[in-house]
Amino acid sequence: MVPEAIDVEVDARQLRCPLPLLKAKQAIQRMQAGQLLRVMATDAGSVRDFQAWSAQSGHGLLSCEEQNHTFIYILRKGSE
């Protein structure tokens, strides 16, 4: 788990793709570089979406884990 404090959290549980990723994009736009975002999603397709988006966007996917059918992503906003 990430030892630092989470700056912003997005609860995208029960939303289907692509909504969890869209909610994360909206949240990260309002954040400062280096801040941490936690996203909770229940759509299994979000795993692929977050991995691809992180690789393309420059935002770091620090962790991706599943707990009780919920996928929890921790991202660090990159510099823009």
Backbone as a chain_set.jsonl record, in Angstrom:
{"seq": "MVPEAIDVEVDARQLRCPLPLLKAKQAIQRMQAGQLLRVMATDAGSVRDFQAWSAQSGHGLLSCEEQNHTFIYILRKGSE", "coords": {"N": [[0.838, -1.188, 0.0], [0.322, 2.335, -0.431], [2.309, 4.576, 1.341], [1.876, 7.286, 1.728], [-0.356, 10.084, 2.281], [-3.621, 10.162, 0.875], [-4.785, 12.442, -1.509], [-7.095, 13.005, -3.042], [-10.177, 11.332, -3.527], [-12.062, 9.068, -5.463], [-15.139, 7.616, -5.805], [-16.156, 5.224, -7.733], [-17.653, 2.991, -7.775], [-20.008, 0.589, -8.892], [-20.351, 1.832, -11.317], [-20.179, 1.532, -14.824], [-17.73, 0.791, -17.382], [-17.029, 3.374, -19.675], [-17.035, 4.99, -17.415], [-15.723, 4.939, -14.738], [-13.039, 5.601, -15.401], [-13.413, 8.076, -16.693], [-14.381, 9.642, -14.556], [-12.1, 9.608, -12.961], [-10.294, 10.984, -14.617], [-11.495, 13.531, -14.654], [-11.223, 14.252, -11.958], [-8.422, 14.241, -11.625], [-7.628, 16.335, -13.206], [-8.139, 18.559, -11.68], [-6.236, 18.482, -9.766], [-2.963, 18.977, -8.224], [0.363, 18.555, -9.55], [1.999, 15.614, -8.517], [0.268, 14.993, -6.452], [-1.849, 12.511, -4.851], [-4.266, 10.202, -6.038], [-7.029, 8.219, -5.247], [-8.961, 5.679, -6.592], [-11.954, 3.912, -6.565], [-13.445, 1.135, -7.965], [-15.822, -1.105, -9.454], [-16.039, -2.377, -11.835], [-14.617, -4.79, -13.79], [-13.36, -4.329, -16.217], [-12.129, -1.94, -15.857], [-9.549, -2.274, -14.976], [-7.817, -2.797, -17.147], [-8.279, -0.39, -18.513], [-7.279, 1.614, -16.73], [-4.584, 0.88, -16.561], [-3.696, 1.251, -19.231], [-4.305, 3.987, -19.638], [-2.73, 5.216, -17.689], [-0.148, 4.604, -18.639], [-0.142, 6.074, -21.008], [-0.745, 8.704, -20.284], [1.074, 9.818, -18.518], [0.626, 9.894, -15.847], [1.299, 8.311, -12.825], [0.601, 4.96, -12.114], [0.464, 3.726, -9.142], [-0.476, 1.651, -7.616], [-2.604, -1.185, -7.884], [-5.163, -2.968, -6.786], [-7.347, -5.639, -5.726], [-10.079, -5.773, -3.591], [-12.528, -7.419, -1.94], [-14.213, -7.597, -4.282], [-13.874, -5.063, -5.288], [-11.984, -2.847, -7.142], [-9.08, -1.108, -6.447], [-7.365, 1.732, -7.136], [-4.347, 3.532, -7.051], [-3.073, 6.524, -7.939], [-0.514, 8.762, -9.024], [-0.439, 12.101, -9.799], [1.053, 13.242, -12.715], [3.455, 15.648, -14.025], [2.363, 18.338, -16.051]], "CA": [[0.0, 0.0, 0.0], [1.04, 3.596, -0.533], [2.447, 5.116, 2.691], [1.541, 8.698, 1.767], [-1.78, 10.414, 2.398], [-4.373, 10.334, -0.367], [-5.278, 13.815, -1.623], [-8.434, 13.013, -3.624], [-10.724, 9.993, -3.672], [-13.207, 8.955, -6.359], [-15.892, 6.375, -5.627], [-16.798, 4.891, -9.015], [-18.266, 1.666, -7.65], [-21.29, 0.383, -9.572], [-20.349, 2.49, -12.624], [-19.607, 0.685, -15.871], [-16.774, 1.428, -18.288], [-15.771, 4.015, -19.29], [-17.274, 6.009, -16.389], [-14.693, 5.071, -13.695], [-11.889, 6.32, -15.948], [-13.802, 9.468, -16.924], [-14.42, 10.3, -13.253], [-10.706, 9.782, -12.543], [-9.724, 12.062, -15.438], [-12.04, 14.799, -14.168], [-10.62, 14.54, -10.652], [-6.982, 14.499, -11.733], [-7.451, 17.653, -13.826], [-8.232, 19.568, -10.628], [-5.185, 18.217, -8.788], [-1.609, 19.474, -8.468], [1.351, 17.512, -9.854], [2.535, 14.921, -7.352], [-0.78, 14.573, -5.531], [-2.306, 11.13, -5.007], [-5.677, 9.954, -6.297], [-7.491, 6.844, -5.052], [-10.208, 5.406, -7.301], [-12.557, 2.626, -6.257], [-14.327, 0.738, -9.07], [-16.221, -2.516, -9.418], [-16.027, -2.899, -13.204], [-13.348, -5.476, -14.055], [-12.732, -3.72, -17.379], [-11.379, -0.746, -15.464], [-8.133, -2.623, -14.78], [-7.154, -2.55, -18.439], [-8.392, 1.036, -18.816], [-6.369, 2.407, -15.897], [-3.208, 0.564, -16.946], [-3.41, 1.897, -20.514], [-4.35, 5.436, -19.465], [-1.541, 5.612, -16.927], [1.017, 4.52, -19.529], [-0.222, 7.102, -22.052], [-0.996, 10.044, -19.766], [2.163, 10.327, -17.693], [0.255, 9.788, -14.438], [1.812, 7.036, -12.349], [-0.269, 4.001, -11.435], [1.312, 3.216, -8.071], [-0.995, 0.399, -7.097], [-3.895, -1.674, -8.384], [-5.459, -4.193, -6.049], [-8.759, -5.977, -5.601], [-10.521, -6.108, -2.242], [-13.977, -7.656, -1.868], [-14.817, -7.282, -5.58], [-13.656, -3.651, -5.607], [-10.631, -2.545, -7.609], [-8.614, 0.134, -5.838], [-6.232, 2.266, -7.878], [-3.677, 4.703, -6.491], [-2.333, 7.204, -9.019], [0.171, 10.021, -8.731], [-0.555, 12.993, -10.941], [2.322, 13.646, -13.308], [3.53, 17.05, -14.416], [1.732, 18.551, -17.372]], "C": [[0.875, 1.241, 0.0], [1.109, 4.242, 0.851], [2.018, 6.58, 2.821], [0.029, 8.903, 1.862], [-2.394, 10.608, 1.011], [-4.941, 11.75, -0.381], [-6.724, 13.876, -2.102], [-8.887, 11.567, -3.78], [-11.955, 10.046, -4.572], [-13.853, 7.594, -6.129], [-16.668, 6.128, -6.917], [-17.388, 3.485, -8.977], [-19.652, 1.687, -8.281], [-21.398, 1.137, -10.903], [-19.652, 1.577, -13.624], [-18.653, 1.499, -16.735], [-17.523, 2.23, -19.335], [-15.913, 5.014, -18.14], [-16.236, 6.07, -15.263], [-13.469, 5.866, -14.183], [-12.226, 7.791, -16.193], [-13.856, 10.246, -15.62], [-13.009, 10.561, -12.739], [-10.046, 10.926, -13.322], [-10.214, 13.423, -14.972], [-11.388, 15.206, -12.852], [-9.162, 14.947, -10.795], [-6.692, 15.848, -12.395], [-7.451, 18.763, -12.786], [-7.109, 19.451, -9.596], [-3.864, 18.865, -9.198], [-0.684, 18.298, -8.784], [1.897, 16.936, -8.553], [1.479, 14.466, -6.356], [-1.261, 13.167, -5.864], [-3.822, 11.054, -5.127], [-5.975, 8.486, -6.038], [-8.836, 6.719, -5.775], [-10.676, 4.013, -6.91], [-13.566, 2.31, -7.353], [-14.662, -0.743, -8.945], [-16.227, -3.157, -10.8], [-14.649, -3.495, -13.503], [-12.624, -4.905, -15.265], [-11.916, -2.487, -17.04], [-9.895, -1.038, -15.271], [-7.348, -2.31, -16.049], [-7.155, -1.052, -18.758], [-7.384, 1.868, -18.029], [-4.909, 2.132, -16.241], [-2.825, 1.289, -18.229], [-3.355, 3.407, -20.365], [-3.124, 5.944, -18.72], [-0.3, 5.625, -17.817], [1.029, 5.649, -20.553], [-0.243, 8.519, -21.508], [0.165, 10.652, -18.989], [1.819, 10.369, -16.211], [0.654, 8.391, -13.969], [0.763, 6.192, -11.659], [0.594, 3.298, -10.385], [0.834, 1.87, -7.556], [-2.35, 0.105, -7.707], [-4.148, -2.976, -7.647], [-6.961, -4.401, -5.981], [-9.045, -6.383, -4.168], [-12.03, -6.245, -2.256], [-14.706, -7.194, -3.127], [-14.753, -5.796, -5.938], [-12.193, -3.474, -6.007], [-10.252, -1.18, -7.055], [-7.32, 0.542, -6.55], [-5.674, 3.469, -7.124], [-2.821, 5.267, -7.618], [-1.674, 8.462, -8.486], [0.087, 10.884, -9.972], [0.829, 13.398, -11.408], [2.315, 15.137, -13.611], [2.964, 17.203, -15.815], [2.422, 19.66, -18.112]], "O": [[2.041, 1.188, 0.391], [0.07, 4.44, 1.481], [1.818, 7.058, 3.938], [-0.754, 8.003, 1.56], [-1.762, 11.146, 0.103], [-5.51, 12.207, 0.61], [-7.499, 14.705, -1.625], [-8.095, 10.688, -4.119], [-12.783, 10.95, -4.458], [-13.203, 6.555, -6.242], [-17.705, 6.746, -7.159], [-17.597, 2.863, -10.018], [-20.369, 2.685, -8.207], [-22.443, 1.08, -11.552], [-18.655, 0.931, -13.301], [-18.749, 2.724, -16.813], [-18.561, 1.787, -19.826], [-15.002, 5.809, -17.908], [-15.884, 7.175, -14.85], [-12.936, 6.702, -13.453], [-11.399, 8.663, -15.924], [-13.421, 11.397, -15.574], [-12.744, 11.609, -12.15], [-9.325, 11.739, -12.744], [-9.432, 14.371, -14.9], [-11.043, 16.372, -12.658], [-8.717, 15.898, -10.152], [-5.634, 16.437, -12.171], [-6.825, 19.802, -12.993], [-7.046, 20.243, -8.655], [-3.67, 19.248, -10.352], [-0.923, 17.177, -8.336], [2.215, 17.667, -7.615], [1.766, 13.633, -5.496], [-1.109, 12.689, -6.988], [-4.558, 11.743, -4.42], [-5.273, 7.606, -6.537], [-9.732, 7.544, -5.592], [-9.9, 3.057, -6.92], [-14.444, 3.122, -7.642], [-13.884, -1.527, -8.401], [-16.404, -4.37, -10.913], [-13.64, -2.789, -13.472], [-11.398, -4.985, -15.341], [-11.102, -2.037, -17.846], [-9.069, -0.133, -15.393], [-6.324, -1.629, -16.002], [-6.15, -0.512, -19.219], [-6.711, 2.729, -18.595], [-4.084, 3.045, -16.217], [-1.747, 1.879, -18.309], [-2.454, 4.048, -20.908], [-2.551, 6.973, -19.076], [0.504, 6.555, -17.752], [2.098, 6.132, -20.927], [0.193, 9.446, -22.189], [0.231, 11.87, -18.822], [2.625, 10.827, -15.402], [0.375, 7.402, -14.647], [0.106, 6.651, -10.725], [1.358, 2.388, -10.706], [1.633, 1.046, -7.112], [-3.133, 1.007, -8.006], [-3.444, -3.965, -7.85], [-7.744, -3.467, -6.154], [-8.352, -7.225, -3.597], [-12.737, -5.282, -2.554], [-15.705, -6.48, -3.042], [-15.5, -5.331, -6.799], [-11.285, -3.9, -5.294], [-11.009, -0.217, -7.176], [-6.331, -0.191, -6.563], [-6.422, 4.311, -6.626], [-1.963, 4.581, -8.173], [-2.21, 9.14, -7.609], [0.485, 10.468, -11.06], [1.667, 13.837, -10.621], [1.29, 15.804, -13.47], [3.075, 16.306, -16.651], [2.037, 19.985, -19.236]]}, "num_chains": 1, "name": "protein.A"}
